[in-house]
């Protein structure tokens, strides 16, 4: 296989960053008097992880012109992300409350994001020509067009402008039922997918959002391969498709397997079973791992293993953003689990 070529440009992410408030000690909101605060967002998590893997990255968003906005900017900077083109203005930082599940009680998200700075943003605030002049790849997800009508039209405009400038586009569906309907998501995806190079879509995205009929069987790998082949016929522009399969053994113990499709063949990773410290951002870590693999390695077996292990390791890290390096991921891929690294 041939590695993806950025033509020496930056990997650029665009989207919303929010404050996550998690009740301590697995409490429900109704019980909580203490919360742990962290910051993150789908695209920002991917970009931060790619920066940790050694890539030249930048992130653009709109943040409130206050200490919360400045804190988010400094967090991205601390992860090595270029933040020079972030804009500040009216609005607030979106918040979501995350009740961490335990045993049979599932985790639950409560959004408090209305009137966030990015949701109030006008497309004219972002200087696209300037933003894209040093960019080789765009990372964006289905969360961003779901924020507002303005962000939906801007997302489409941004992706079209990237294609005009031969910039690679990586799109992760990241469907959020609390933000928009399946019908709205379908309409938007059908406009975006003809312009995408790397798509992170699971079998449920293909059947539930895009309404593509797939013969789902007890053989998951076979069903996923069929789904990807059908999608490739509809969107021949998509070079690679990728997703995971998660088995929930309990809220605190899962198994994960990763997949990547090269247009003809489906490759899969080993299945990993692990306990969970923090699940938020683990899908973004997989996305970052696959992107890193496509840019760095020359075989799909290593790429999908790297992406899956990057996600597995994120389950052991508090916060939305992964904090592992390429060396740490490769250590588990190549050497397996060790008690202490000396």
C-alpha positions in Angstrom: 0.0 0.0 0.0 1.0 3.6 -0.5 1.0 5.9 2.5 -1.3 9.0 2.4 0.6 12.1 1.4 0.0 15.4 3.1 2.4 17.3 0.8 4.0 18.6 4.0 0.9 20.3 5.2 -0.6 20.4 8.7 -3.4 18.2 9.9 -6.3 20.6 10.6 -9.3 20.1 12.9 -12.4 22.2 13.1 -15.2 21.8 15.7 -16.5 22.5 19.1 -14.7 22.1 22.4 -16.8 21.7 25.6 -16.3 21.5 29.4 -17.2 18.0 30.7 -18.3 17.8 34.3 -18.3 14.3 35.8 -19.8 13.6 39.3 -17.1 12.0 41.4 -17.3 8.4 42.7 -19.8 7.2 40.1 -22.6 9.4 41.5 -25.6 10.6 39.6 -26.2 14.3 39.1 -29.0 14.2 41.6 -26.5 13.0 44.3 -23.4 15.0 43.3 -21.9 17.9 45.1 -18.4 17.5 43.5 -17.5 17.3 39.8 -14.3 16.6 37.9 -13.8 19.0 35.0 -12.1 18.2 31.8 -12.2 19.7 28.2 -12.6 18.0 24.9 -14.5 17.6 21.6 -14.5 15.0 18.8 -12.2 16.8 16.4 -10.0 18.4 19.1 -9.5 15.0 20.7 -8.3 13.5 17.3 -6.0 16.5 16.6 -4.4 16.4 20.1 -3.8 12.7 19.8 -2.2 13.2 16.4 0.0 15.9 17.9 1.1 13.4 20.6 2.0 11.0 17.7 4.4 13.7 16.3 2.3 15.3 13.6 2.2 19.0 12.7 -1.4 20.0 13.7 -3.6 22.9 14.2 -7.2 23.5 15.5 -9.7 26.2 14.7 -12.9 27.0 16.6 -14.6 29.9 18.3 -14.2 30.2 22.0 -15.7 32.6 24.6 -13.6 35.6 25.4 -13.1 34.6 29.0 -10.9 32.4 31.2 -12.7 29.2 30.1 -11.9 30.0 26.5 -8.3 30.8 27.4 -7.9 27.6 29.4 -9.1 25.5 26.4 -6.6 27.3 24.1 -3.8 26.6 26.6 -4.7 23.0 26.9 -4.4 22.6 23.1 -1.1 24.4 23.1 0.2 22.1 25.9 -0.5 19.2 23.6 1.5 20.8 20.8 -1.4 22.0 18.7 -1.2 25.3 16.7 -4.0 27.5 18.0 -3.1 30.8 16.3 -6.3 30.9 14.2 -8.8 30.2 17.0 -11.2 33.1 17.3 -12.7 34.5 20.5 -16.0 36.3 20.9 -19.5 36.3 22.3 -21.2 33.2 23.7 -20.3 30.7 26.3 -18.3 27.5 26.5 -20.7 24.5 26.0 -21.0 22.1 29.0 -22.0 18.5 29.2 -22.6 16.5 32.4 -21.4 12.9 32.2 -22.8 10.4 34.6 -20.4 7.5 34.6 -22.2 4.2 34.7 -21.3 1.3 36.9 -22.5 -2.3 36.9 -25.8 -2.5 35.0 -26.3 1.3 35.1 -25.3 2.9 31.8 -23.5 6.1 31.4 -25.6 9.1 30.4 -24.8 12.6 29.0 -26.8 15.7 29.7 -26.0 18.7 27.4 -26.0 22.3 28.4 -24.6 23.8 25.2 -27.2 26.3 23.9 -25.7 29.7 23.1 -22.1 28.4 23.0 -19.6 30.6 21.1 -19.3 28.2 18.2 -23.1 27.8 17.8 -23.4 31.6 17.6 -20.5 31.8 15.1 -21.0 33.3 11.6 -19.2 31.7 8.7 -17.7 35.1 7.8 -15.6 35.1 11.0 -13.4 32.3 9.6 -10.9 33.3 6.9 -10.9 30.1 4.9 -8.2 31.0 2.4 -5.8 31.9 5.2 -6.8 28.9 7.4 -6.2 26.4 4.5 -3.0 27.7 3.1 -0.7 25.5 5.1 -3.1 22.5 5.4 -2.7 19.0 4.0 -5.6 17.2 5.7 -8.9 18.2 7.3 -10.4 16.2 10.3 -14.0 16.9 10.9 -17.0 14.9 12.3 -20.8 14.8 12.1 -21.0 16.7 15.4 -20.0 20.0 13.9 -22.8 20.3 11.2 -25.3 19.3 13.9 -24.4 22.3 16.1 -26.4 24.9 14.1 -27.7 25.6 10.6 -24.7 28.0 10.1 -22.2 25.3 11.1 -23.9 22.8 8.8 -23.5 25.0 5.7 -20.0 26.0 6.8 -19.0 22.4 7.2 -20.1 21.6 3.6 -18.3 24.8 2.4 -15.1 23.9 4.2 -15.0 20.4 2.8 -15.7 21.6 -0.7 -12.9 24.2 -0.4 -10.5 21.5 0.8 -11.2 19.4 -2.2 -10.7 22.4 -4.5 -7.2 22.7 -2.9 -6.4 19.0 -3.0 -6.6 18.7 0.8 -7.4 15.2 2.1 -10.7 15.0 4.1 -11.2 12.6 7.0 -14.8 12.4 8.2 -16.1 10.6 11.3 -19.9 10.3 11.5 -20.0 10.6 15.3 -23.8 10.6 15.3 -25.5 12.3 18.3 -29.2 11.6 18.6 -29.6 14.5 21.1 -28.3 17.0 18.5 -30.2 16.1 15.3 -32.4 13.5 13.7 -31.5 10.6 11.5 -33.1 12.3 8.6 -31.1 15.5 9.0 -27.9 13.5 9.4 -28.6 11.5 6.3 -29.2 14.6 4.2 -25.9 16.1 5.4 -23.9 12.9 5.0 -25.1 12.5 1.4 -23.8 15.9 0.7 -20.4 15.4 2.4 -19.5 11.8 1.5 -18.8 12.4 -2.2 -15.9 14.6 -1.1 -14.4 12.4 1.6 -11.1 10.5 1.4 -11.2 8.5 4.7 -14.6 7.7 6.3 -15.1 6.5 9.8 -18.5 4.8 9.5 -19.8 1.8 11.4 -22.3 -0.6 10.1 -25.1 1.1 12.1 -24.2 4.4 10.4 -24.6 2.8 7.0 -27.9 1.0 7.8 -29.6 3.5 10.2 -28.4 6.9 8.9 -27.8 6.2 5.2 -30.6 3.7 5.0 -28.5 1.3 2.9 -29.7 -2.3 3.1 -27.2 -4.8 4.2 -27.7 -8.5 4.9 -26.7 -8.5 8.5 -25.8 -12.0 9.7 -24.2 -13.5 12.8 -20.9 -13.1 11.1 -20.1 -9.5 11.8 -17.0 -9.3 9.7 -18.9 -10.6 6.7 -21.7 -8.1 7.2 -19.3 -5.2 7.6 -17.4 -6.1 4.5 -20.6 -6.2 2.5 -21.7 -2.8 3.9 -18.3 -1.3 2.9 -18.4 -2.8 -0.6 -21.9 -1.3 -1.2 -20.8 2.1 0.2 -17.7 2.0 -2.1 -19.9 1.5 -5.1 -22.0 4.5 -4.2 -19.0 6.7 -3.1 -15.9 5.5 -5.1 -14.0 8.5 -4.0 -13.6 7.1 -0.4 -10.2 5.5 -0.3 -10.5 3.9 3.2 -13.3 3.1 5.6 -12.8 2.2 9.2 -14.7 1.4 12.4 -14.7 -0.7 15.6 -16.8 -3.4 17.1 -17.4 -3.1 20.8 -18.7 -5.9 23.0 -20.0 -4.6 26.4 -19.2 -7.3 28.9 -20.2 -4.9 31.6 -20.2 -1.1 31.9 -16.7 -1.3 33.3 -15.3 -4.1 31.1 -15.4 -4.1 27.3 -13.9 -5.9 24.4 -12.8 -4.0 21.2 -11.8 -5.0 17.7 -10.8 -2.6 14.9 -11.4 -2.7 11.1 -10.2 -1.0 8.0 -11.3 -1.5 4.4 -9.0 -0.6 1.5 -11.7 -0.7 -1.2 -11.4 -4.4 -1.7 -10.3 -6.2 1.5 -11.3 -5.9 5.1 -8.5 -6.0 7.7 -9.1 -6.5 11.4 -7.1 -6.2 14.6 -6.9 -8.6 17.5 -9.7 -8.4 20.0 -8.7 -6.7 23.3 -10.6 -7.1 26.6 -10.0 -4.5 29.3 -11.3 -2.7 32.3 -12.4 1.0 31.8 -11.3 4.0 33.7 -12.8 6.6 31.3 -14.5 5.7 28.0 -15.0 9.3 26.7 -12.8 10.0 23.7 -11.9 6.4 22.9 -13.5 6.5 19.5 -11.6 9.7 18.7 -8.4 7.9 19.8 -9.1 5.1 17.3 -9.7 7.7 14.5 -6.4 9.3 15.4 -4.6 6.0 15.4 -5.9 5.0 12.0 -5.0 8.4 10.5 -1.5 8.1 12.0 -1.2 4.6 10.6 -2.3 5.7 7.1 0.3 8.5 7.1 3.1 6.4 8.7 2.9 2.7 7.9 2.9 0.7 4.7 0.6 -2.3 5.7 -3.0 -2.4 6.8 -2.4 -5.0 9.5 -0.1 -2.7 11.5 -2.4 0.3 10.8 -5.5 -1.3 12.2 -3.6 -2.8 15.2 -2.2 0.6 16.0 -5.5 2.3 15.8 -7.2 -0.3 18.0 -4.5 -0.3 20.7 -4.5 3.6 20.8 -8.2 3.3 21.6 -7.7 0.5 24.1 -5.0 2.6 26.0 -7.3 5.7 26.1 -9.8 3.7 28.2 -7.1 3.8 31.0 -6.7 7.6 30.8 -8.8 10.2 32.6 -10.1 13.1 30.4 -11.3 13.4 26.8 -7.9 13.6 25.1 -5.6 10.7 24.7 -2.1 11.2 26.2 -0.2 8.3 24.8 2.7 8.5 22.3 3.5 6.4 19.3 6.2 4.6 21.2 3.7 3.6 24.0 1.2 2.3 21.5 3.8 0.3 19.5 5.1 -1.1 22.8 1.8 -2.8 23.4 1.3 -3.8 19.8 4.7 -5.4 19.5 5.6 -6.5 23.0 2.3 -7.1 24.8 1.5 -6.2 28.3 4.3 -5.7 30.9 4.0 -4.9 34.6 6.5 -2.1 34.7 8.5 -0.3 31.9 12.1 -0.1 33.2 
